[in-house]
């Protein structure tokens, strides 16, 4: 395909205003400043909460049969008589492709057994709760000890975004669920999840490994999907797991889960901001309970797209309120990054885990050396000094750098990365982070978390001021131009760099953004999906470590 090199039109872009971006710049590190965004809709004590359907309550049972939903369907909070509906699921319920399941604010769904809601590829869920009336998926068990991790399956979203699984665009979903995922549309839209609680999910589906359903499982979900204000409590497996895809998310809570809080695999490249996780000393998993677990793929290959999510403003509270506290050996690490993953973390605060970082494997170490994997402006507190950082299978040399524990320790605490360690969790000065049923994660006056965040990294938007000059030394073009389908942006780099792409219409409104990825010296082609763009003239803004430049693209179908 012939490449068309275009003259850069500096006048086409007005950079006098800050560009729209996913990450919201903060001065504080961790998930909270002075506002508690969990207030009013989250529930940290669901074992004792009386829900419609419990003994003594007035309700209308609605049994959802296992099988396929084959029309646009709405689940309502109340029936026609104003009585609260309780939707019961006890098997696999699938929303078929091209159909939408709408769930009204305040609706209660109670699961048991293998009860699992699966949104198939091409289908949508419209679960748009509110702070005053969240949508609640919870256990069918009565109040008390019978409510526990794994009471039912969970919520599964399947999309058509890219992943790196060898089986291609029809990859199977774990546990024998009758759905496929994957495609070539990173802007795919699986719907909306807002103000949703998911309680006591995570039942193992078979005896085989990796057959559990997570609280919220996301398979190849695209960035057209909206996910924010979600709480997963007492999950029998991971609270959240992403298998490929590009979906972004904000305001996530992982409460007292059994396995990992945030698990990323198979080429996931989304962005997450404002997330909190809290651990219970009595809830853990034989496979090892971590805050983050991240793999490129099961064998740690070089398959692309690489697992490369960006997390910012995360607070993780482990099981140890003091470094002398003895907890189960199944509690492991703040972050286990392995198998060639390049999961990166910024502006965050971690406390109370036995180990800080396990950078696992030569290829993971190579991602550290290449600066593909980053941890910056983050605080590790109350983690035993003898195991702040652990490295396995990395006593080797990559590009002239000896990878070992000493190297990773010095990398993590290098001055330019602005990370810090504190001897005790109490030094974070959070209000009540270890209270399990009524936690308060807000920093107290004087907390070291109230300052020190940075969003100057290009991955987080890269904006240090609201005005910026174009750098015409960054060689840039697009093809085909005009285009009737997807286009490519060609960027020629003199140095390896992070590159992010945003697209503006003629009014200056940002209509499309692509997360930052690392590109090498020389000519690089970046695919620009245009399925969501109307016919017209667009300005393409490229941001690199060396600055910005812009070009023009005409869409004409």
Legacy VTK file of the C-alpha trace (Angstrom):
# vtk DataFile Version 3.0
C-alpha trace
ASCII
DATASET POLYDATA
POINTS 557 float
0.000 0.000 0.000
1.426 3.344 -1.028
2.153 5.804 1.745
1.176 9.447 1.389
3.376 11.860 3.307
1.353 14.923 4.230
2.395 18.432 5.096
1.889 19.038 8.801
-0.838 21.606 9.288
-0.002 23.395 12.514
-2.905 25.736 11.953
-5.304 22.799 11.898
-4.962 22.334 15.635
-5.468 24.834 18.385
-3.501 23.669 21.391
-4.585 26.519 23.621
-6.831 24.196 25.615
-5.976 20.935 27.289
-6.797 17.849 25.215
-9.486 15.486 26.403
-7.918 12.438 28.035
-8.911 9.423 30.090
-6.764 10.085 33.161
-7.890 12.822 35.516
-4.770 14.574 36.877
-4.577 14.639 40.672
-2.113 15.998 43.178
-2.665 13.004 45.470
-1.386 9.444 45.223
-3.699 6.515 45.805
-7.390 6.237 45.021
-8.628 9.044 47.265
-8.058 12.695 47.953
-10.573 14.442 50.184
-13.710 12.895 48.626
-14.916 9.348 49.359
-16.287 8.159 46.025
-17.480 4.879 47.606
-19.975 6.717 49.801
-23.671 6.044 49.285
-23.533 3.144 46.831
-20.880 0.688 48.066
-21.529 -1.975 50.730
-18.627 -3.421 52.701
-20.811 -5.707 54.849
-23.004 -7.677 52.423
-23.055 -10.780 54.632
-25.396 -9.047 57.064
-27.428 -7.014 54.571
-31.092 -7.919 54.205
-32.120 -7.903 50.558
-35.500 -8.380 48.872
-35.972 -12.135 48.749
-34.794 -12.699 52.314
-37.224 -14.005 54.930
-39.706 -11.374 56.044
-39.331 -9.180 52.955
-41.998 -8.475 50.358
-40.897 -9.323 46.848
-41.827 -10.763 43.481
-39.718 -13.700 42.297
-38.704 -13.679 38.625
-36.923 -16.881 37.626
-34.537 -16.473 34.703
-34.256 -19.759 32.877
-30.857 -20.938 31.741
-30.365 -20.426 28.034
-30.403 -17.539 25.585
-32.070 -14.135 25.724
-33.001 -13.572 22.080
-34.722 -10.206 22.169
-34.134 -6.792 23.688
-35.080 -7.290 27.330
-35.476 -5.094 30.414
-35.201 -6.223 34.021
-37.073 -3.778 36.231
-36.673 -2.770 39.857
-40.378 -3.238 40.618
-43.291 -5.086 39.038
-46.440 -3.373 37.809
-47.830 -3.359 41.368
-44.788 -1.589 42.773
-43.412 -4.714 44.505
-39.647 -5.273 44.345
-38.615 -7.810 41.747
-35.948 -10.382 42.575
-34.390 -11.954 39.488
-33.092 -15.464 40.173
-30.360 -17.015 38.035
-29.086 -20.535 38.666
-27.600 -21.526 35.304
-25.858 -19.934 32.333
-27.940 -17.074 30.977
-26.664 -15.654 27.681
-27.607 -12.396 25.994
-27.381 -13.288 22.301
-25.507 -11.194 19.765
-27.268 -8.018 18.527
-29.572 -7.855 21.559
-29.439 -5.592 24.637
-30.267 -6.445 28.230
-31.287 -3.312 30.134
-31.253 -3.444 33.940
-32.972 -0.606 35.774
-31.303 1.189 38.689
-32.010 -0.549 41.989
-32.692 -3.952 40.453
-31.724 -7.012 42.514
-30.327 -10.160 40.839
-29.673 -13.148 43.098
-27.514 -16.029 41.927
-26.958 -19.609 43.020
-25.033 -22.610 41.722
-23.621 -21.959 38.271
-25.859 -18.913 37.851
-23.910 -16.693 35.457
-24.882 -13.799 33.207
-22.934 -13.827 29.947
-23.050 -10.926 27.501
-22.043 -12.496 24.199
-19.892 -10.811 21.596
-22.088 -8.397 19.681
-24.616 -8.119 22.518
-24.853 -5.288 25.039
-25.703 -4.779 28.664
-27.179 -1.467 29.781
-26.773 -1.616 33.560
-26.765 2.078 34.366
-27.301 2.291 38.095
-27.015 5.403 40.221
-25.247 6.292 43.455
-28.630 6.358 45.197
-29.887 3.176 43.526
-27.091 0.809 42.507
-27.777 -2.417 40.642
-26.966 -5.401 42.864
-25.904 -8.904 41.839
-25.696 -10.934 45.033
-25.976 -14.375 46.576
-29.270 -16.244 46.771
-28.280 -17.418 50.259
-29.919 -15.929 53.367
-28.239 -13.417 55.660
-25.275 -14.881 57.518
-22.566 -17.499 57.183
-24.065 -19.196 54.122
-23.114 -16.157 52.065
-19.551 -16.792 50.980
-17.215 -16.622 48.013
-18.393 -18.762 45.119
-22.120 -18.823 45.934
-22.802 -18.279 42.218
-20.951 -17.666 38.961
-20.561 -14.015 38.091
-20.827 -11.487 35.272
-19.040 -12.143 31.969
-18.615 -9.646 29.116
-17.405 -10.842 25.695
-16.306 -8.409 23.010
-14.663 -8.104 19.612
-11.450 -6.268 20.518
-8.006 -7.728 19.902
-6.207 -10.249 22.107
-3.090 -12.393 21.697
-4.561 -15.880 22.081
-3.275 -18.277 19.421
-6.768 -19.523 18.467
-7.527 -16.141 16.912
-10.742 -14.163 16.781
-12.930 -17.011 18.048
-11.177 -17.659 21.335
-12.976 -19.760 23.924
-14.149 -18.434 27.284
-12.803 -20.236 30.364
-14.813 -22.913 32.140
-16.693 -24.231 29.127
-18.983 -21.217 28.814
-20.640 -21.340 25.382
-19.337 -18.012 24.089
-16.444 -16.763 21.964
-14.459 -13.558 22.083
-12.033 -11.534 20.031
-11.905 -9.581 16.806
-10.225 -6.537 15.293
-12.332 -3.725 16.736
-10.598 -2.184 19.741
-13.435 0.371 19.929
-16.057 -2.367 20.300
-18.941 -1.525 22.627
-20.383 -4.114 25.029
-22.596 -1.550 26.767
-22.585 0.188 30.138
-21.852 -0.934 33.692
-22.223 1.911 36.184
-22.922 1.765 39.914
-23.071 -2.025 40.023
-22.289 -4.321 42.970
-21.299 -7.962 42.426
-21.285 -9.970 45.666
-20.207 -13.576 46.466
-19.434 -14.655 42.871
-16.640 -16.918 41.644
-17.909 -20.494 41.700
-15.540 -23.049 40.110
-17.266 -24.389 37.011
-15.197 -27.542 36.566
-12.414 -29.350 38.389
-9.875 -28.093 35.854
-7.499 -25.200 36.503
-8.635 -21.769 35.291
-12.272 -22.800 35.242
-13.555 -20.338 37.815
-15.649 -17.335 36.935
-14.350 -14.069 38.326
-16.500 -11.371 39.827
-16.309 -9.381 36.598
-14.700 -11.215 33.674
-13.918 -9.161 30.571
-12.963 -11.018 27.396
-11.731 -8.834 24.515
-13.938 -5.972 25.656
-13.412 -2.792 23.635
-12.926 0.773 24.751
-16.388 1.741 23.525
-17.715 0.038 26.668
-18.307 2.213 29.748
-17.305 0.738 33.117
-17.215 2.786 36.314
-18.311 2.603 39.945
-18.177 -1.179 40.310
-17.754 -3.115 43.559
-16.862 -6.814 43.623
-17.075 -8.387 47.091
-16.099 -11.861 48.310
-15.205 -13.248 44.910
-14.192 -16.905 44.903
-11.630 -16.165 42.217
-10.264 -12.834 40.965
-12.350 -9.771 41.613
-11.621 -8.405 38.119
-9.935 -10.149 35.220
-9.277 -8.831 31.736
-8.467 -11.235 28.888
-7.202 -9.034 26.068
-9.203 -6.002 25.007
-8.862 -2.284 25.512
-11.717 -1.270 27.828
-11.044 1.547 30.294
-12.484 1.684 33.811
-12.719 4.068 36.751
-13.809 3.785 40.373
-13.377 0.064 41.033
-13.612 -1.638 44.430
-12.292 -5.133 45.169
-13.489 -6.102 48.641
-12.251 -9.188 50.491
-11.689 -11.303 47.383
-10.150 -14.739 47.479
-7.618 -14.730 44.629
-6.239 -11.645 42.843
-7.788 -8.193 42.923
-6.822 -7.072 39.396
-5.702 -9.754 36.926
-4.632 -8.816 33.388
-3.837 -11.258 30.593
-3.718 -11.981 26.853
-2.885 -8.529 25.569
-5.093 -6.307 27.725
-4.194 -2.658 27.025
-6.867 -0.696 28.858
-6.477 2.029 31.442
-7.765 2.017 35.023
-7.887 4.964 37.402
-9.240 5.240 40.941
-9.338 1.682 42.258
-9.194 0.325 45.791
-8.798 -3.194 47.154
-8.988 -4.443 50.720
-8.013 -7.866 52.035
-9.493 -10.056 54.793
-7.076 -12.287 56.743
-9.634 -15.130 56.521
-10.158 -15.004 52.746
-7.339 -16.212 50.495
-6.596 -18.705 47.741
-4.290 -21.701 47.390
-2.992 -20.348 44.068
-1.659 -17.244 45.831
-3.538 -14.023 46.601
-2.079 -10.900 44.992
-3.151 -7.335 44.425
-2.082 -7.376 40.773
-1.328 -10.444 38.706
-0.347 -9.956 35.092
0.700 -12.251 32.226
1.251 -11.630 28.551
-0.032 -15.140 27.928
0.067 -18.487 29.670
3.504 -19.353 28.270
5.060 -15.896 28.506
5.642 -15.647 24.767
6.226 -12.581 22.612
2.720 -12.766 21.143
1.093 -9.434 20.379
-0.646 -7.325 21.364
1.352 -7.374 24.568
-0.387 -7.170 27.931
0.275 -3.532 28.712
-2.326 -1.866 30.938
-1.807 1.438 32.727
-3.116 1.721 36.303
-3.094 5.041 38.162
-4.381 6.094 41.579
-4.771 2.646 43.089
-4.902 1.917 46.828
-4.264 -1.682 47.909
-4.696 -2.643 51.560
-3.303 -6.083 52.307
-4.061 -8.338 55.288
-1.222 -7.113 57.543
-1.906 -4.053 59.655
1.643 -4.402 61.016
4.773 -6.079 59.703
4.799 -8.463 62.685
1.300 -9.785 61.990
1.257 -13.458 60.966
-1.095 -14.210 58.060
-1.659 -17.188 55.802
1.225 -18.067 53.497
-1.295 -17.910 50.650
-1.123 -14.115 50.798
1.644 -13.161 48.405
2.391 -9.800 46.805
1.226 -6.355 45.889
2.075 -7.171 42.270
3.136 -10.365 40.531
4.136 -9.275 37.022
5.271 -12.222 34.970
5.350 -14.019 31.617
6.410 -11.018 29.524
3.749 -8.657 30.854
4.401 -4.913 30.802
1.756 -3.876 33.330
2.549 -0.363 34.581
1.442 1.416 37.760
1.464 5.109 38.657
0.484 7.409 41.531
-0.562 4.586 43.844
-0.320 3.469 47.474
0.164 -0.083 48.741
0.258 -1.408 52.308
0.181 -4.592 54.325
1.343 -7.308 51.909
4.178 -9.758 52.646
5.964 -8.829 49.392
5.929 -5.690 47.287
6.859 -6.621 43.718
7.606 -9.977 42.147
9.117 -9.229 38.729
9.072 -12.741 37.371
11.070 -14.008 34.419
13.690 -12.818 31.937
11.203 -11.300 29.515
9.521 -9.366 32.288
12.944 -8.111 33.288
13.620 -7.091 29.711
10.441 -4.995 29.826
11.892 -3.201 32.842
15.180 -2.562 31.031
13.363 -1.209 27.950
11.152 1.015 30.144
8.047 -0.706 28.765
7.119 -1.747 32.320
6.994 1.246 34.660
6.174 1.862 38.332
6.313 5.542 39.252
5.197 7.967 41.976
4.043 5.075 44.151
4.398 4.302 47.868
4.985 0.840 49.404
4.220 0.854 53.142
4.318 -1.734 55.901
5.944 -4.407 53.742
8.668 -6.472 55.494
12.024 -5.021 54.571
13.523 -8.398 53.728
11.044 -8.918 50.911
10.226 -5.506 49.477
11.161 -6.674 46.006
11.641 -10.202 44.758
13.020 -11.400 41.448
12.917 -14.961 40.146
14.433 -16.551 37.038
16.161 -13.293 36.169
19.824 -13.853 37.001
20.773 -13.203 33.424
21.870 -10.407 31.116
19.644 -8.471 28.718
21.111 -5.819 26.424
24.172 -5.583 28.631
22.167 -5.209 31.848
22.465 -7.846 34.569
18.994 -8.664 35.775
18.919 -9.616 39.423
17.346 -8.533 42.680
19.783 -5.673 43.163
19.048 -4.240 39.728
15.260 -4.358 40.134
15.503 -2.884 43.643
17.594 0.017 42.399
15.289 0.489 39.399
12.185 0.634 41.578
13.684 3.167 43.979
15.563 5.252 41.401
15.107 8.961 42.027
13.565 9.613 38.609
10.797 7.097 39.335
9.766 8.950 42.521
8.686 5.818 44.395
8.998 5.528 48.157
8.885 2.967 50.952
7.547 3.483 54.462
8.247 1.212 57.407
4.637 0.843 58.526
1.185 0.993 57.010
0.241 3.555 59.677
2.671 6.034 58.106
0.337 6.369 55.143
-1.993 8.149 57.586
-5.247 6.774 56.179
-8.387 7.108 58.284
-9.465 3.477 58.830
-8.095 1.280 56.026
-8.159 -2.023 57.955
-11.763 -1.776 59.159
-13.425 -4.506 57.111
-17.086 -3.563 57.429
-16.783 0.234 57.563
-13.442 1.167 56.008
-12.348 4.715 55.349
-9.468 5.070 52.917
-9.265 8.878 52.957
-5.852 10.383 53.799
-5.683 12.321 57.031
-4.253 15.822 57.203
-0.503 15.495 56.846
-0.620 12.212 54.941
2.283 11.801 52.492
-0.288 10.703 49.892
-1.873 14.141 49.596
0.896 15.322 47.277
3.479 13.964 44.885
1.380 12.570 42.044
2.538 13.276 38.503
0.765 13.096 35.154
3.610 14.368 32.981
4.235 10.853 31.639
2.997 10.618 28.049
1.110 7.437 28.966
-1.064 9.436 31.338
-1.674 12.251 28.900
1.777 13.760 29.029
0.535 17.284 29.694
2.608 19.596 31.844
0.790 22.740 30.739
-2.291 23.669 28.764
-0.252 25.114 25.892
2.176 23.220 23.739
4.150 23.852 20.550
4.189 21.425 17.628
7.501 19.678 16.998
7.906 19.562 13.230
10.947 17.291 13.548
8.573 14.417 14.298
7.904 13.043 10.807
4.275 12.132 10.400
1.794 11.042 7.739
-1.392 9.035 7.208
-2.668 6.675 4.536
-4.881 6.027 2.683
-6.022 9.623 2.637
-8.872 10.180 1.987
-9.992 6.875 3.503
-13.211 4.892 3.317
-12.084 2.374 5.959
-9.482 2.149 8.703
-6.411 4.321 8.196
-2.801 4.155 9.285
-0.708 6.867 10.891
2.959 6.630 9.949
5.376 8.012 12.558
9.126 8.078 11.987
11.031 8.156 15.269
14.654 9.067 15.841
14.455 7.543 19.323
12.302 4.746 20.752
9.348 6.420 22.415
5.916 6.173 23.904
3.417 7.350 21.290
-0.209 8.303 21.919
-2.756 9.298 19.289
-5.819 11.523 19.542
-8.227 12.603 16.804
-10.138 15.905 16.745
-12.996 17.002 14.551
-13.212 20.454 12.955
-14.672 21.950 16.148
-11.616 20.890 18.168
-13.535 18.156 20.007
-11.531 15.002 20.699
-13.515 12.139 19.180
-11.048 9.264 19.451
-8.000 8.436 21.549
-5.610 5.505 21.400
-3.676 4.553 24.543
0.064 5.118 24.480
2.235 2.302 23.183
5.982 2.035 22.850
7.436 2.156 19.331
10.984 1.643 18.129
13.384 3.781 16.104
12.381 4.156 12.468
9.086 3.944 10.619
6.038 2.810 12.608
2.501 2.312 11.295
-0.313 2.769 13.825
-3.772 1.538 12.825
-6.466 4.186 13.277
-9.994 2.697 13.397
-12.522 4.997 11.759
-15.772 3.061 12.272
-16.986 5.660 14.784
-16.000 8.670 12.684
-18.440 10.437 10.391
-17.401 11.712 6.986
-15.303 14.840 7.365
-11.877 16.325 8.013
-10.008 15.337 11.165
-6.785 16.438 12.831
-4.546 13.701 14.166
-2.352 14.676 17.122
0.666 12.504 17.901
2.372 12.839 21.286
5.822 11.308 21.845
8.601 11.707 24.382
10.078 14.336 22.069
6.934 16.426 21.760
3.894 16.613 19.487
3.002 16.935 15.864
-0.204 16.914 13.856
-1.513 15.876 10.476
-4.856 15.757 8.713
-7.102 12.876 7.673
-10.179 12.951 5.441
-12.855 10.280 5.996
-15.080 9.819 2.933
-17.121 6.634 2.717
LINES 1 558
557 0 1 2 3 4 5 6 7 8 9 10 11 12 13 14 15 16 17 18 19 20 21 22 23 24 25 26 27 28 29 30 31 32 33 34 35 36 37 38 39 40 41 42 43 44 45 46 47 48 49 50 51 52 53 54 55 56 57 58 59 60 61 62 63 64 65 66 67 68 69 70 71 72 73 74 75 76 77 78 79 80 81 82 83 84 85 86 87 88 89 90 91 92 93 94 95 96 97 98 99 100 101 102 103 104 105 106 107 108 109 110 111 112 113 114 115 116 117 118 119 120 121 122 123 124 125 126 127 128 129 130 131 132 133 134 135 136 137 138 139 140 141 142 143 144 145 146 147 148 149 150 151 152 153 154 155 156 157 158 159 160 161 162 163 164 165 166 167 168 169 170 171 172 173 174 175 176 177 178 179 180 181 182 183 184 185 186 187 188 189 190 191 192 193 194 195 196 197 198 199 200 201 202 203 204 205 206 207 208 209 210 211 212 213 214 215 216 217 218 219 220 221 222 223 224 225 226 227 228 229 230 231 232 233 234 235 236 237 238 239 240 241 242 243 244 245 246 247 248 249 250 251 252 253 254 255 256 257 258 259 260 261 262 263 264 265 266 267 268 269 270 271 272 273 274 275 276 277 278 279 280 281 282 283 284 285 286 287 288 289 290 291 292 293 294 295 296 297 298 299 300 301 302 303 304 305 306 307 308 309 310 311 312 313 314 315 316 317 318 319 320 321 322 323 324 325 326 327 328 329 330 331 332 333 334 335 336 337 338 339 340 341 342 343 344 345 346 347 348 349 350 351 352 353 354 355 356 357 358 359 360 361 362 363 364 365 366 367 368 369 370 371 372 373 374 375 376 377 378 379 380 381 382 383 384 385 386 387 388 389 390 391 392 393 394 395 396 397 398 399 400 401 402 403 404 405 406 407 408 409 410 411 412 413 414 415 416 417 418 419 420 421 422 423 424 425 426 427 428 429 430 431 432 433 434 435 436 437 438 439 440 441 442 443 444 445 446 447 448 449 450 451 452 453 454 455 456 457 458 459 460 461 462 463 464 465 466 467 468 469 470 471 472 473 474 475 476 477 478 479 480 481 482 483 484 485 486 487 488 489 490 491 492 493 494 495 496 497 498 499 500 501 502 503 504 505 506 507 508 509 510 511 512 513 514 515 516 517 518 519 520 521 522 523 524 525 526 527 528 529 530 531 532 533 534 535 536 537 538 539 540 541 542 543 544 545 546 547 548 549 550 551 552 553 554 555 556
